[in-house]
Amino acid sequence: ALVSLRQTVTMVKQIPVEMLESLPVMTNSSKLVPAALMSRLGLCAWFGGKRNLFLFILTITKMVQMTLSFGLFEFSATSFSDLGWMTLVMMGDVDAAQSFAELALKMEENSKLLWAGKARLSFVIYAHILHHVKTLHSFSKPLLEGYQSGMRTGDKANAMWCLLQHVIALYMIGKPLKLVEEQCKLCVSQMMELKEQQQAINLRMRWQLILNLMGISGNTTELSGKAMDEKEFASSVASLYPFLCAKIIACNFFGDYEFGANLALEKRNEKWFKLKGGPFNVMDFLFHQALSLYAMARKSKTMRRTYIAQADRIRKELNDSLKKRNPNIAHYVSILNAERAVLKQKKNQSKIVHELYNDAITRSARCGYVHYAALAQEHFADFLLSKDGNIEEAKYNIEGALERYTNWGAMGIVEHLHNKYRDVLDGNIKEFQVNIEGALDGNIE
């Protein structure tokens, strides 16, 4: 399967783009029948999950080869999008994956014949490939078009996957939580009605996270309430990835970094969280892992080196993606750079840390990531209080973080921060300094 993948990738790369974009439509019935059978086999392999990965790759490469030899058929475009996806997963080639994805979109655009596969095409391309080169802010329209196409053609499974990714993108780009929560409620209802349980479970976890952040749930880090009960899903392999993604975000926003740090050290989880080939929210997940690790490195002397080493590995992976033109990752890298600088900072060298945090706040705010601008200000305030002793600037950043979280609609976080920083906000500085120094520099053995 891997040999076939490499050979097919090489073959497609050697064909001029003009020729690929002007392929004729397959009309020979003796070729259409095996093409249809191959398409069905590919779908069966797809729904079979990871245990059928190599069969899936073989069917993809065969369908691409048939398209090149005999012309376009119903699933030609999806076979090229799948080829791009597997090129990312197995070879890590972002440029080739982008090229194949854009070719698939051009095929779909130019041929009514390929309309039936648009939902799956949209899901694969926008959830797994193009976030490496295009901003998430541009994804809502094509994902919703994929959803609408799937509903028209009866492909309800991929329609619901498109809808799920649309809602997750809204959260990631910093849309108001009230809007995201409303979308979660509507979409979960539709998924349940259509009996698309896996998509509904995935979105219920994200929905409960939103409810916690908004302060509507009585919980903070426990994902239990109106949308779900985490005890139902915490031990389920099928729902492990979306559960961990939602859980670590809740823990980090509410200051419980130990969960994320421990999760990041578990090697068995790495297969779920591939930056190349994984869904676009893996970027968010990896960021939260590294953030947890750096926070715990400040607390624990015995595990400090272990935490830092793993966080540095994740930060490097994200930074490498940034260097390769990923437009959705600069704010993550800038925040992590500031967090790392805190751990390296020596006496009388706090100016560098100041510059890095201010850069992180500015980058996040400029691109609309209000939640991460607020997070950066919150962490900057912690540094100023525990290491720098700059009370006035710390209070300014706390108030800035509170304003941004309020604008985002995260009243649960606002309440949490009011309790955490009550002494600073009220002017009772000495008592707070004792508490924060113990929390940030105390030793967890």
Salt bridges, closest charged atoms under 4 A:
ASP82 OD2 - ARG120 NH2 2.70
ASP93 OD2 - LYS13 NZ 3.06
ASP95 OD1 - ARG325 NH2 3.80
GLU108 OE2 - LYS118 NZ 3.87
GLU145 OE1 - LYS118 NZ 3.77
GLU182 OE2 - LYS178 NZ 2.64
GLU222 OE2 - LYS231 NZ 3.41
GLU230 OE1 - LYS247 NZ 3.01
GLU266 OE1 - ARG268 NH2 3.14
GLU270 OE2 - LYS267 NZ 3.67
ASP312 OD1 - ARG315 NH2 3.65
ASP312 OD1 - ARG340 NE 2.89
GLU317 OE1 - ARG313 NH1 3.72
ASP320 OD2 - LYS316 NZ 2.90
GLU339 OE2 - HIS379 ND1 3.17
ASP359 OD2 - ARG363 NE 2.96
ASP382 OD2 - LYS420 NZ 3.12
ASP388 OD2 - HIS354 NE2 2.69
GLU393 OE1 - HIS354 ND1 3.86
ASP441 OD1 - LYS387 NZ 3.09
